[in-house]
Amino acid sequence: MARLDRHDPIKVAVTLENYLGTMLPTPSTSHVNSDRIYEPAEDSFLLLDTISSPTESAFLARRFAHNLEVPLVLEVGTGSGVVLAFITAHALEILGRTDVLTVGVDINPFACTATEQTVMQACRETSHAMYLGCLNADLSSCLRHGVADIVVFNPPYVPTVELPRLLTAEDSNLCAEIDAFEQESRLLSLSYSGGKDGMEVVDRLLDELPLILNEERGVAYILLCQQNKPGSVAQRIEDWGRGWSVEAVGQSGKTGGWEKLQILRICRIGVDEALGRRPLLH
């Protein structure tokens, strides 16, 4: 593999285009307990394929190669940790640099533990980014404003009658009295239950996004299914004003009922203005 000159964004982008045709290895999640944690599935792999695609890797290399500051990548809702581990292990191929910080957040404490294991295993034999840990919290509630340069979110997008109640400190104190099956079922349902139109958790994250993204170079990748009405979400972002852009940069190749998947890239307008936009995919 050719060595990258991280100080020359054009060379970085061109080199990435040349060698990213080789598929990057997917981190192992064989240690993950599927009774408690969402297992990697088509949506997870679509995120991996999209973020590591030549087009998106070249975009990210251009956007962040100019900056002296170390970028921070945040995954909200890490689950098994496969996406965060993939980005951490392959930061050079995806962003054109390894001086990158990565951090995760998940409401499920078992997911936080699994993420730690997944990242550590994936980074054993590679030159990788610096992993900071996985925080047990609700969305971005524990983070200061403007901290994230890149946000990745594979939300609970399945339409459900209602959302499961979030676990509280009081629940933790009562864990010994709660039936293990009930506890695990509630934790697992938090990973897929999206409420009305599958959008209740997504709506909350979208409200937080302008606060947590870096004011100059912030980028977010959000996965949606067809019933989430990605076109309406894109219009909502457009309505934020001229300081934002939104594009559909990935979609699943197959449609299984309503579960046709799409990934939106949401950006602060700035470095990427000259790159143009692709129309929203339907």
PESULTA-V982206 format. One record per backbone hydrogen bond with DSSP energy under -0.5 kcal/mol. NH is the residue of the N-H (numbers start at 1). CO is the residue of the C=O. E is the energy in kcal/mol with one decimal. If there is no record, write none. Layout:
# PESULTA-V982206
<<NH:CO:E> <NH:CO:E>>
This chain:
# PESULTA-V982206
<<6:4:-1.0> <8:5:-2.0> <9:7:-0.6> <12:8:-2.3> <13:9:-2.4> <14:10:-2.5> <15:11:-2.8> <16:12:-2.5> <17:13:-2.1> <18:14:-1.5> <19:15:-1.9> <20:16:-1.8> <22:19:-1.2> <32:29:-1.8> <34:32:-0.9> <36:33:-1.7> <37:33:-1.9> <45:41:-2.3> <46:42:-2.1> <47:43:-1.7> <48:44:-2.0> <49:45:-2.7> <50:46:-2.3> <51:47:-2.6> <52:48:-1.8> <53:50:-1.0> <57:53:-2.9> <58:54:-2.1> <59:55:-1.9> <60:56:-2.8> <61:57:-2.6> <62:58:-2.3> <63:59:-2.4> <64:60:-2.3> <65:61:-1.8> <66:62:-0.6> <67:64:-0.7> <71:99:-0.5> <73:101:-3.2> <74:72:-0.5> <74:150:-3.4> <75:103:-2.1> <76:74:-0.6> <76:152:-2.4> <77:75:-0.6> <77:105:-3.2> <78:105:-1.0> <80:38:-0.7> <81:78:-2.4> <85:81:-2.7> <86:82:-1.8> <87:83:-2.3> <88:84:-2.5> <89:85:-2.8> <90:86:-1.8> <91:88:-0.8> <94:90:-2.2> <95:91:-3.2> <96:91:-0.7> <96:92:-1.3> <97:91:-0.9> <100:98:-2.4> <101:71:-2.7> <102:130:-2.3> <103:73:-2.3> <104:133:-2.3> <105:75:-1.8> <106:135:-2.5> <109:107:-0.7> <112:108:-1.6> <113:109:-1.8> <114:110:-2.3> <115:111:-2.6> <116:112:-1.9> <117:113:-1.8> <118:114:-2.7> <119:115:-2.7> <120:116:-2.4> <121:117:-2.3> <122:118:-2.1> <123:119:-1.6> <124:121:-1.0> <128:126:-0.8> <129:88:-2.6> <130:100:-3.0> <131:129:-0.7> <132:102:-3.3> <133:102:-0.5> <135:104:-3.0> <137:106:-0.8> <137:135:-1.2> <139:137:-0.7> <141:138:-2.1> <143:140:-1.9> <146:211:-2.5> <147:144:-1.3> <148:212:-2.5> <149:72:-2.1> <150:72:-1.9> <151:219:-2.5> <152:74:-2.6> <153:221:-2.7> <154:76:-0.7> <155:153:-0.7> <155:223:-0.5> <157:155:-1.1> <158:192:-1.8> <160:195:-1.7> <172:168:-1.9> <173:169:-1.8> <174:170:-1.1> <175:172:-1.1> <177:174:-1.9> <178:174:-1.2> <183:179:-2.4> <184:180:-2.6> <185:181:-2.4> <186:182:-2.1> <187:183:-2.2> <188:184:-2.5> <189:185:-2.2> <190:186:-1.4> <191:188:-1.5> <192:189:-1.1> <193:189:-2.7> <194:158:-3.1> <194:192:-0.6> <198:195:-2.4> <199:196:-2.3> <200:194:-2.2> <201:194:-0.5> <203:199:-3.1> <204:200:-1.2> <205:201:-2.1> <206:202:-2.8> <207:203:-1.9> <208:204:-1.3> <209:205:-1.7> <210:206:-0.7> <211:208:-1.3> <212:208:-1.9> <213:209:-2.2> <214:148:-2.9> <218:214:-1.5> <219:149:-2.3> <220:266:-2.7> <221:151:-3.0> <222:220:-0.5> <222:264:-2.4> <223:153:-2.2> <224:262:-3.1> <226:258:-0.8> <226:260:-1.1> <227:258:-0.5> <228:225:-1.5> <229:226:-1.9> <232:229:-0.8> <233:229:-1.8> <234:230:-2.7> <235:231:-2.0> <236:232:-2.0> <237:233:-2.0> <238:234:-2.4> <239:235:-2.0> <240:237:-1.7> <241:238:-1.5> <244:241:-1.3> <245:267:-2.2> <247:265:-1.9> <249:247:-0.7> <249:263:-2.3> <250:263:-1.0> <252:261:-2.0> <256:254:-0.6> <257:255:-0.8> <259:256:-2.0> <260:258:-2.0> <261:259:-0.6> <262:224:-2.8> <263:250:-2.8> <264:222:-2.8> <265:247:-3.4> <266:220:-3.0> <266:264:-0.6> <267:245:-2.7> <268:218:-2.4> <269:243:-2.6> <273:270:-1.4> <275:272:-1.8> <276:273:-1.0>>
